[in-house]
Amino acid sequence: MFKEFDSLVPPQHFINAMRGVASSVTVVTTDGPVGRYGATVSAFSSVSADPPTVLVCLYAGSRIASAVKENGRFCVNVLPEKAQEIADRFAGRHDGWIDDRFSGIDCIGACDIPPIIYGASSFLCSLQQTVKSGTHLIVIGHVQDILDGCASPLIWRDGSYHKAVRQDLHVSRVAES
Ligand SMILES: Cc1cc2nc3c(=O)[nH]c(=O)nc-3n(C[C@H](O)[C@H](O)[C@H](O)COP(=O)(O)O)c2cc1C
């Protein structure tokens, strides 16, 4: 079933398979000595509860990756399901006509604090470690504060946005009808 251990699947095979994997949509923000930046990121994971640690994977050549490294702090804002436009904005899809990705976006924060997007579930982190892997930088942070937006998350799968539906509720509603 498996080929030799040292052979890898072609990148396109990997990309196609990963399209089927669902993930939350986040906006990673940072502010500090090199300025304020934000980018949409789906590669977000919990690492450990003690100490509270998370990771995000950022394209190493991106502005957000170098800004997070330089500023030493970042915030992972897990977007609520209604925030598709914010996700598009921070993925650069509006860069052609909007100079500042943050303009008109409701944020909590002060100068030098990574912006906390209103309505998101936000994890404020201090940069702990970066690891280069392939084209990306694994950014590991210790969580210093959490603001729970308590909203249903926006999901990314197969190149489009989705809602998370509670399976047990769905099943009982089907049974009721
Ligand atoms: C749903 C979605 C998920 C994304 N996830 C990631 C990701 O996990 N890591 C990443 O580096 N870029 C990701 N991107 C692409 C970045 O948002 C985009 O390249 C952004 O412009 C990078 O910021 P920069 O222009 O400041 O460098 C994603 C885009 C979308 C639409």
The ligand as a Gaussian input file, in Angstrom:
#p B3LYP/6-31G(d) Opt

LIG

0 1
 C       -9.255000      31.040000       3.511000
 C       -7.809000      31.421000       3.349000
 C       -6.856000      30.811000       4.150000
 C       -5.499000      31.163000       4.053000
 N       -4.605000      30.539000       4.873000
 C       -3.298000      30.887000       4.821000
 C       -2.361000      30.270000       5.706000
 O       -2.701000      29.387000       6.502000
 N       -1.060000      30.697000       5.660000
 C       -0.648000      31.667000       4.772000
 O        0.556000      32.001000       4.756000
 N       -1.516000      32.256000       3.910000
 C       -2.824000      31.906000       3.917000
 N       -3.720000      32.507000       3.070000
 C       -3.241000      33.519000       2.122000
 C       -2.984000      34.898000       2.807000
 O       -4.132000      35.354000       3.483000
 C       -2.586000      35.985000       1.775000
 O       -1.501000      35.518000       1.019000
 C       -2.249000      37.311000       2.441000
 O       -2.282000      38.313000       1.450000
 C       -0.851000      37.318000       3.099000
 O       -0.613000      38.559000       3.723000
 P        0.463000      39.627000       3.192000
 O       -0.130000      40.127000       1.883000
 O        0.481000      40.671000       4.246000
 O        1.776000      38.957000       2.958000
 C       -5.085000      32.160000       3.126000
 C       -6.041000      32.772000       2.307000
 C       -7.389000      32.407000       2.408000
 C       -8.418000      33.066000       1.526000

